[in-house]
Amino acid sequence: MAEIRPFRAVRYVESIVGSLSRVVTAPYDIISPAAQADFYARSAHNAIRLEFGQEYPTDTPSNSRYTRAAQTFASWQAQGVLAADDTAGLYVYDETFTVGGTRRTRRGLFALVRVEDWENGIVLPHERTLPKPKADRLELLRATRANFSPILAMYDDPSGRIVTAIGDAIEGQPPVAEMSLLDGSVPAAATGQRLWRGDGPQVVEVIRRAFATKRIFIADGHHRYETALAYRNEQRAGGQPPGGPADYALMLLLEMGDPGLVILPIHRLIRGLTSLDSHRLRGQLAVLFAIDAVDATGLEAQPRALEGLLAAAATHADGGHAFAVAGLSPAQVHILRLRDRHAIWGHSVTHSDAWRSLDIAVLHEVILGPMLGLGGREVESEGYVEYTHGQDAASVLRAVRAGDAQLAFLVNPTRVTQIRDVALASDRMPQKSTYFVPKPVTGLVFYSHALPVEDSPKQSSAISYQSRQTAIG
C-alpha cells in the first residue's frame, strides 16, 4: 500500500525574510491576476515567484516564468533566504480557521508519498483532469525540480493509530514556524498557521508502517499528481533508477475523520439561455421532485438559513437528493426533494452506484442536461455555468435577484465518504463536485529533488533547526 517518507524540507529563514506572512502565497490554481500582483508587491521573496510567476510578452523558452522560477529557487538557497533542514523529518501542520461561524483546527502531515500509477489502486483519484494545467505544472517541475505546493490527500484511520502517532511525533516540541494571516490576505487560507517538525526515528517508523496498510485518496491537486506521474516516467526513461527523488511527491495528508476537514458546496449559476421557460421547467421538475416554495425575503441577509433548509430537505428526499432553485419565480426559492432515485437513471448511465449517490451527478445528468439542454457541452467555457467556489447561499441568491444570472441551483456539500466510495469504485465525479477549505499555503515547506530521499531521520529537529537559524542570523 502507500509508502511515505520523511524529507529534508527547504524552508524560509525567518531571520532573513522576516514574517512568513509576507512570503507565503496561495496554490497556483486560485491565484487571480490581481492577487498575483499583490503577492509580488508584498515581498521580494514571496513564493509567488516560484509557484506562479508572471509572464511577459518577451518571454522565450530560455527565459520564461519556469526558468525564472528555477533561477530564483537556486539563488535564494545560495543567498540563505531558503535553507534545507539538516536531516529528514515529517512535518505536522495545524490550520485554524472559521467557517459557518464555527472555529475549527485541521491537522495534516507533510510527507513525501511514493507516486503510484492509478491502476495500482494505492493512490486513488475522484476527479478528471485537463491538459492545460498539467502542461503548465510539468514545465515548472522540469525547470525547478521541486514541489512548491502540496497535493492535498486523505487517508482513512478509524483506529486513530496514525493520528496518535502524529501527536506523539511533536509532543513537547515548540513549532518551528508560526504565523497569523489577515482574513483574505492569502485566498482561502486559514488565519492561524503552525508547523512542527517530528524526526524521532521510532515514531516516524510507526507512522510509516501504519501508512503501509493504507490507500491515499486525492482530495485537491489531481493535476499536480498526474504531473508528478508524467515527470517520474520522464526521469525513468532518462535513466533514473526506482526510488529516486522523482518517485515521490509532496503531499499534505489529512485523516478523513478530522473535525477540521471541511468540504463546501459548489453552487451553480446559470446564464445565457435564450429559450428559458421557467413555467415549463417547473413542470418538468415536478415530475421527479416534490417542490416547496419558500419566501426568499430575508434569506439573502442570513447566509446559513437556506443552507439549513437544504440540509433538512435532504433528510426527507429519496437518496438524500435535495436542491434549491432560485429564479423560477420572483421573490421565491424552490426546494426540490427527489421522489424516487430508482426512476431517474437510465441504462445509458454507465457509472457506479457510488457515483449515482452524488447530488452533483443528479443535478447534471437529470436537470442541467435533459431539462436545460446543457448536457455534453463545455458549459463553463461557453459561459453557461459559473461554479461558485466558496460563496455562501445568500450571495448566490443576490446574484439572481440582481439579474447577474437567470437561475441558481444550490446543493448540499459532497461528503468525505462519497469521495472515498467513488474513488474505490474506480469512478470519477462530475466537474466541480468538491471544494476543500482551507487551502494550505504555499511557502511553509518545499520539496527539492536535488536532495536525496532518506529512509529515516537521524537527529533532533529542534537542535538542528535552531543551530542553523543562529548560524545564518
C-alpha positions as CSV (number, residue, x, y, z in Angstrom):
1,M,0.0,0.0,0.0
2,A,1.1,3.6,0.5
3,E,4.7,4.4,1.0
4,I,5.6,7.7,2.8
5,R,9.0,9.1,3.5
6,P,10.4,11.9,5.8
7,F,12.3,14.6,3.9
8,R,14.6,17.5,4.3
9,A,12.2,20.4,3.7
10,V,13.5,23.5,2.1
11,R,12.1,26.4,4.2
12,Y,12.4,30.2,4.6
13,V,14.9,31.5,7.1
14,E,12.8,34.0,9.1
15,S,15.9,35.9,10.3
16,I,16.4,36.9,6.6
17,V,12.8,37.3,5.3
18,G,11.0,38.5,8.4
19,S,7.4,37.4,9.0
20,L,6.4,34.4,7.0
21,S,3.0,36.1,6.4
22,R,4.9,38.3,3.8
23,V,6.3,35.4,1.8
24,V,3.7,32.7,1.7
25,T,1.2,32.6,-1.2
26,A,-1.8,30.5,-2.4
27,P,-1.8,27.5,-4.7
28,Y,-1.5,28.4,-8.4
29,D,-5.0,27.5,-9.4
30,I,-6.7,30.0,-7.2
31,I,-4.5,33.0,-7.9
32,S,-6.1,35.8,-9.8
33,P,-4.0,38.3,-11.8
34,A,-4.7,40.9,-9.1
35,A,-3.7,38.5,-6.3
36,Q,-0.5,37.7,-8.3
37,A,0.4,41.3,-8.5
38,D,-0.3,41.8,-4.8
39,F,1.9,38.9,-3.8
40,Y,4.7,40.3,-6.0
41,A,4.5,43.6,-4.2
42,R,4.3,42.1,-0.7
43,S,7.9,40.9,-0.6
44,A,10.8,40.4,-3.0
45,H,11.0,36.9,-1.5
46,N,7.3,36.0,-1.9
47,A,6.8,32.4,-3.0
48,I,4.6,33.6,-5.9
49,R,7.9,33.9,-7.9
50,L,8.3,30.1,-7.6
51,E,4.7,28.9,-7.6
52,F,3.1,31.1,-10.3
53,G,5.5,33.7,-11.8
54,Q,4.5,36.5,-14.1
55,E,4.6,36.1,-17.8
56,Y,5.9,38.8,-20.2
57,P,5.5,39.4,-24.0
58,T,9.2,39.0,-24.5
59,D,9.3,35.5,-22.9
60,T,11.1,32.7,-24.7
61,P,11.7,29.1,-23.9
62,S,15.0,30.0,-22.3
63,N,13.6,33.0,-20.4
64,S,10.2,32.2,-19.1
65,R,8.2,32.0,-15.9
66,Y,9.6,28.5,-15.5
67,T,13.3,29.3,-16.0
68,R,13.0,32.4,-13.8
69,A,11.4,30.2,-11.0
70,A,14.3,27.8,-11.3
71,Q,16.9,30.6,-11.1
72,T,15.1,32.2,-8.2
73,F,14.9,29.0,-6.3
74,A,18.6,28.4,-6.7
75,S,19.6,32.0,-5.9
76,W,17.5,32.1,-2.8
77,Q,19.2,29.0,-1.5
78,A,22.6,30.3,-2.3
79,Q,21.8,33.6,-0.5
80,G,20.4,31.9,2.6
81,V,16.9,33.0,2.0
82,L,15.9,29.4,1.8
83,A,17.7,26.5,3.5
84,A,17.2,22.8,3.8
85,D,16.7,21.2,7.2
86,D,19.8,19.3,8.2
87,T,18.0,15.9,8.5
88,A,14.8,14.3,7.2
89,G,11.6,14.6,9.2
90,L,7.8,14.6,8.9
91,Y,6.1,18.0,9.3
92,V,2.8,18.4,11.3
93,Y,0.7,21.3,10.1
94,D,-2.2,22.9,12.0
95,E,-4.6,25.3,10.3
96,T,-7.0,27.3,12.4
97,F,-9.9,28.9,10.6
98,T,-13.6,29.9,10.9
99,V,-16.3,28.5,8.6
100,G,-20.0,28.9,9.0
101,G,-19.4,30.8,12.3
102,T,-17.5,27.8,13.8
103,R,-13.9,28.0,14.8
104,R,-12.0,24.8,13.7
105,T,-8.5,23.4,13.5
106,R,-7.4,21.0,10.9
107,R,-4.3,18.9,11.4
108,G,-2.3,17.5,8.5
109,L,1.0,15.8,7.9
110,F,3.5,17.0,5.2
111,A,5.4,13.9,3.9
112,L,6.7,12.5,0.7
113,V,4.4,9.9,-0.9
114,R,5.6,7.4,-3.5
115,V,3.9,8.2,-6.8
116,E,1.8,5.2,-8.0
117,D,0.1,4.5,-11.3
118,W,-3.7,4.8,-10.9
119,E,-4.3,1.2,-11.8
120,N,-2.2,0.0,-8.8
121,G,-5.1,1.1,-6.6
122,I,-2.9,2.7,-3.9
123,V,-3.3,6.4,-4.7
124,L,-6.9,7.0,-5.9
125,P,-8.4,9.9,-7.8
126,H,-12.0,11.2,-7.8
127,E,-11.8,13.9,-10.5
128,R,-10.8,14.1,-14.1
129,T,-8.0,16.5,-15.2
130,L,-7.5,18.9,-18.1
131,P,-4.4,19.1,-20.4
132,K,-3.5,22.8,-19.9
133,P,-2.9,22.9,-16.1
134,K,-0.9,19.7,-16.4
135,A,1.3,21.1,-19.1
136,D,1.9,24.2,-17.0
137,R,2.8,22.3,-13.9
138,L,5.0,19.9,-15.8
139,E,7.1,22.7,-17.3
140,L,7.6,24.2,-13.8
141,L,8.6,20.8,-12.4
142,R,11.0,20.1,-15.2
143,A,12.7,23.5,-14.7
144,T,12.8,23.7,-10.9
145,R,13.0,20.0,-9.9
146,A,10.9,20.9,-6.9
147,N,7.4,20.7,-5.5
148,F,6.3,24.1,-4.1
149,S,2.7,23.4,-3.2
150,P,1.5,20.2,-1.8
151,I,-1.1,17.8,-3.1
152,L,-4.0,17.6,-0.6
153,A,-4.8,14.0,0.1
154,M,-6.8,11.9,2.6
155,Y,-6.4,8.6,4.4
156,D,-8.8,6.5,6.5
157,D,-7.7,5.8,10.0
158,P,-10.7,4.8,12.1
159,S,-8.5,3.3,14.8
160,G,-6.7,6.6,15.4
161,R,-3.3,4.9,15.3
162,I,-1.8,7.3,12.8
163,V,-3.4,10.4,14.4
164,T,-2.0,9.4,17.8
165,A,1.5,8.8,16.4
166,I,1.5,12.2,14.7
167,G,0.7,13.8,18.0
168,D,3.5,11.7,19.7
169,A,5.9,12.9,17.0
170,I,5.7,16.5,18.1
171,E,4.8,16.1,21.8
172,G,6.6,18.7,23.9
173,Q,8.1,20.5,20.9
174,P,7.6,24.1,20.0
175,P,6.5,24.9,16.5
176,V,9.4,25.6,14.0
177,A,7.1,28.1,12.2
178,E,4.1,30.0,13.3
179,M,2.1,32.9,11.9
180,S,-1.2,34.6,11.7
181,L,-2.7,35.8,8.4
182,L,-5.3,38.5,8.0
183,D,-8.5,37.1,6.8
184,G,-8.4,37.1,2.9
185,S,-4.7,38.1,2.7
186,V,-4.0,34.7,1.2
187,P,-7.0,33.4,-0.8
188,A,-8.8,30.5,1.0
189,A,-6.1,30.2,3.6
190,A,-6.5,29.6,7.3
191,T,-5.8,32.6,9.5
192,G,-3.8,30.5,12.1
193,Q,-0.8,28.6,10.9
194,R,1.6,26.4,12.9
195,L,4.2,23.9,11.7
196,W,6.2,21.3,13.8
197,R,8.9,19.0,12.7
198,G,9.0,15.5,14.0
199,D,12.1,13.4,13.4
200,G,12.2,10.8,16.2
201,P,13.2,7.7,14.4
202,Q,10.9,5.4,16.3
203,V,7.7,7.4,16.0
204,V,8.4,8.2,12.3
205,E,8.8,4.5,11.7
206,V,5.4,3.8,13.4
207,I,3.8,6.3,11.1
208,R,5.5,4.9,8.0
209,R,4.4,1.3,8.9
210,A,0.8,2.4,9.6
211,F,0.6,4.1,6.2
212,A,1.9,0.9,4.6
213,T,-1.6,-0.6,5.2
214,K,-3.5,2.5,3.8
215,R,-4.7,3.8,0.5
216,I,-4.3,7.5,-0.3
217,F,-7.3,9.5,-1.7
218,I,-6.5,12.6,-3.7
219,A,-8.6,15.5,-2.3
220,D,-7.3,18.5,-4.1
221,G,-4.4,18.5,-6.6
222,H,-5.2,15.9,-9.3
223,H,-3.3,18.0,-11.9
224,R,-0.3,18.1,-9.7
225,Y,-0.4,14.4,-9.1
226,E,-0.7,13.5,-12.7
227,T,2.1,15.9,-13.4
228,A,4.2,14.0,-10.9
229,L,3.4,10.8,-12.7
230,A,4.4,12.2,-16.0
231,Y,7.7,13.6,-14.6
232,R,8.5,10.3,-12.9
233,N,8.1,8.5,-16.2
234,E,10.3,11.0,-18.0
235,Q,13.0,10.6,-15.4
236,R,12.8,6.8,-15.5
237,A,13.1,7.0,-19.3
238,G,16.1,9.1,-18.8
239,G,17.8,6.5,-16.7
240,Q,16.9,7.4,-13.1
241,P,16.6,4.2,-11.1
242,P,13.5,3.5,-9.0
243,G,13.5,5.1,-5.6
244,G,14.9,8.4,-6.7
245,P,13.5,11.9,-5.9
246,A,11.1,11.9,-8.9
247,D,9.4,8.8,-7.5
248,Y,7.9,10.9,-4.7
249,A,5.6,13.9,-4.5
250,L,4.9,16.3,-1.6
251,M,1.5,15.8,0.0
252,L,-0.4,17.2,2.9
253,L,-2.1,14.1,4.4
254,L,-5.4,14.5,6.3
255,E,-7.4,11.9,8.2
256,M,-10.9,11.5,6.9
257,G,-12.5,11.9,10.3
258,D,-10.6,15.1,11.3
259,P,-13.2,17.5,12.6
260,G,-11.4,20.3,10.7
261,L,-11.9,18.5,7.3
262,V,-14.4,20.8,5.6
263,I,-15.9,20.5,2.1
264,L,-18.1,23.4,1.0
265,P,-20.7,23.1,-1.7
266,I,-20.1,24.5,-5.2
267,H,-23.4,26.0,-6.3
268,R,-24.2,26.6,-10.0
269,L,-25.2,29.9,-11.6
270,I,-26.9,29.6,-15.0
271,R,-26.6,32.3,-17.7
272,G,-27.0,32.8,-21.4
273,L,-30.1,30.5,-22.0
274,T,-32.0,32.1,-24.9
275,S,-35.1,29.9,-24.6
276,L,-35.6,29.5,-20.8
277,D,-39.3,28.9,-19.9
278,S,-39.5,28.9,-16.1
279,H,-43.0,27.7,-16.0
280,R,-42.2,24.7,-18.3
281,L,-39.0,23.9,-16.3
282,R,-41.0,23.9,-13.0
283,G,-43.4,21.4,-14.6
284,Q,-40.6,19.1,-15.6
285,L,-39.1,19.3,-12.1
286,A,-42.4,18.5,-10.5
287,V,-42.5,15.1,-12.3
288,L,-39.4,13.9,-10.4
289,F,-39.3,16.2,-7.3
290,A,-41.6,17.3,-4.5
291,I,-41.4,21.1,-4.6
292,D,-41.8,23.6,-1.8
293,A,-41.8,27.3,-2.4
294,V,-40.1,29.4,0.2
295,D,-40.3,33.2,0.6
296,A,-36.8,34.5,-0.3
297,T,-37.3,37.7,1.6
298,G,-34.6,37.9,4.3
299,L,-32.7,34.8,3.1
300,E,-30.1,36.9,1.4
301,A,-29.3,38.5,4.8
302,Q,-29.0,35.1,6.5
303,P,-26.1,33.2,5.0
304,R,-26.9,30.0,6.9
305,A,-30.7,30.0,6.6
306,L,-31.1,28.5,3.2
307,E,-28.3,26.0,3.8
308,G,-30.2,24.8,6.8
309,L,-33.4,24.4,4.8
310,L,-31.5,22.5,2.1
311,A,-29.8,20.1,4.6
312,A,-33.2,19.5,6.3
313,A,-34.8,18.7,2.9
314,A,-32.2,16.1,2.2
315,T,-33.4,14.1,5.2
316,H,-36.8,13.8,3.5
317,A,-35.6,13.1,0.0
318,D,-35.1,9.7,-1.6
319,G,-31.4,9.0,-1.6
320,G,-30.8,12.3,0.2
321,H,-31.0,14.2,-3.1
322,A,-32.3,17.7,-2.5
323,F,-31.7,21.0,-4.2
324,A,-32.7,24.7,-4.0
325,V,-33.5,26.6,-7.1
326,A,-33.6,30.4,-7.4
327,G,-35.1,32.2,-10.4
328,L,-38.2,30.1,-11.2
329,S,-40.3,32.9,-9.9
330,P,-39.7,36.3,-8.3
331,A,-39.0,36.5,-4.6
332,Q,-39.2,32.7,-4.1
333,V,-36.7,29.9,-3.7
334,H,-37.9,26.4,-4.5
335,I,-36.7,23.4,-2.5
336,L,-36.6,20.2,-4.5
337,R,-36.8,16.7,-2.9
338,L,-36.3,13.7,-5.1
339,R,-39.3,11.3,-5.0
340,D,-37.7,8.1,-6.4
341,R,-34.0,7.7,-7.1
342,H,-34.6,4.5,-9.0
343,A,-36.7,6.3,-11.6
344,I,-34.0,8.8,-12.7
345,W,-31.2,6.6,-14.0
346,G,-31.5,5.0,-17.5
347,H,-29.4,2.2,-18.7
348,S,-27.2,4.7,-20.7
349,V,-25.7,6.0,-17.5
350,T,-22.7,3.7,-17.0
351,H,-21.5,4.8,-13.6
352,S,-21.1,3.1,-10.3
353,D,-23.7,3.2,-7.5
354,A,-21.3,5.5,-5.6
355,W,-21.4,8.0,-8.5
356,R,-25.2,7.8,-8.7
357,S,-25.4,8.7,-5.0
358,L,-23.9,12.2,-5.7
359,D,-26.2,15.2,-5.7
360,I,-24.0,16.8,-8.4
361,A,-24.5,13.7,-10.6
362,V,-28.3,14.0,-10.3
363,L,-28.1,17.8,-10.9
364,H,-26.1,17.5,-14.1
365,E,-27.5,14.3,-15.6
366,V,-31.2,14.8,-14.7
367,I,-31.7,18.6,-14.6
368,L,-28.9,20.5,-16.4
369,G,-28.7,18.1,-19.3
370,P,-32.2,16.9,-20.2
371,M,-34.2,19.9,-18.9
372,L,-31.9,22.8,-19.8
373,G,-30.0,21.3,-22.7
374,L,-26.6,21.7,-21.1
375,G,-25.6,18.1,-21.2
376,G,-22.4,17.2,-23.0
377,R,-21.3,20.8,-23.6
378,E,-18.4,22.8,-22.4
379,V,-20.8,24.7,-20.3
380,E,-18.3,26.6,-18.2
381,S,-16.0,27.8,-21.1
382,E,-19.1,28.8,-23.1
383,G,-20.4,30.9,-20.3
384,Y,-23.5,28.9,-19.4
385,V,-22.4,27.8,-15.9
386,E,-20.4,29.6,-13.2
387,Y,-19.2,27.5,-10.3
388,T,-19.4,29.4,-7.1
389,H,-16.3,28.3,-5.2
390,G,-16.5,29.3,-1.6
391,Q,-19.6,31.5,-2.0
392,D,-22.4,31.1,0.5
393,A,-26.1,30.6,-0.5
394,A,-27.0,34.2,0.3
395,S,-24.5,35.7,-2.2
396,V,-25.8,33.3,-4.8
397,L,-29.4,34.4,-4.2
398,R,-28.3,38.0,-4.5
399,A,-26.8,37.3,-7.9
400,V,-30.1,36.0,-9.3
401,R,-32.1,38.9,-7.8
402,A,-29.7,41.4,-9.3
403,G,-30.1,39.8,-12.8
404,D,-26.5,38.5,-12.9
405,A,-27.8,35.0,-13.5
406,Q,-31.1,33.5,-14.8
407,L,-31.1,30.6,-12.4
408,A,-29.1,29.3,-9.5
409,F,-29.0,25.7,-8.3
410,L,-27.8,25.3,-4.8
411,V,-26.6,22.0,-3.4
412,N,-25.5,20.3,-0.2
413,P,-21.8,19.7,0.2
414,T,-20.3,16.4,-1.0
415,R,-19.4,14.1,1.9
416,V,-15.9,12.7,2.5
417,T,-17.3,9.2,2.5
418,Q,-18.7,9.8,-1.0
419,I,-15.3,10.8,-2.3
420,R,-13.8,7.6,-0.8
421,D,-16.6,5.4,-2.3
422,V,-16.4,6.9,-5.8
423,A,-12.6,6.5,-5.8
424,L,-12.8,2.9,-4.6
425,A,-15.3,2.2,-7.4
426,S,-12.7,3.5,-9.9
427,D,-15.1,6.2,-11.0
428,R,-14.7,10.0,-11.4
429,M,-17.0,12.7,-10.0
430,P,-18.7,15.3,-12.3
431,Q,-16.7,18.5,-12.7
432,K,-16.5,20.8,-9.7
433,S,-18.0,18.4,-7.1
434,T,-15.8,19.4,-4.1
435,Y,-14.3,22.5,-2.6
436,F,-12.0,21.8,0.3
437,V,-11.2,24.6,2.7
438,P,-8.9,25.9,3.8
439,K,-6.2,25.7,1.1
440,P,-2.8,25.0,2.5
441,V,-0.5,28.0,2.0
442,T,2.5,27.7,-0.4
443,G,5.7,28.6,1.2
444,L,6.0,26.7,4.5
445,V,7.8,23.6,3.1
446,F,9.3,22.9,-0.3
447,Y,10.5,19.5,-1.6
448,S,13.6,19.8,-3.7
449,H,14.5,16.9,-6.0
450,A,18.2,17.9,-5.6
451,L,18.2,16.4,-2.1
452,P,18.4,12.6,-1.7
453,V,15.4,10.7,-0.5
454,E,16.2,9.3,3.0
455,D,14.8,6.3,4.8
456,S,14.7,7.8,8.3
457,P,15.7,10.8,10.3
458,K,18.8,10.8,12.4
459,Q,18.8,13.6,14.9
460,S,16.7,16.2,16.8
461,S,14.9,18.7,14.6
462,A,14.9,21.3,17.3
463,I,18.7,21.3,17.7
464,S,19.5,21.2,14.0
465,Y,17.0,24.0,13.1
466,Q,17.8,26.3,15.9
467,S,21.6,26.0,15.3
468,R,21.0,26.7,11.6
469,Q,19.0,29.8,12.4
470,T,21.7,31.0,14.8
471,A,24.5,30.4,12.3
472,I,22.7,32.2,9.5
473,G,21.2,35.0,11.6
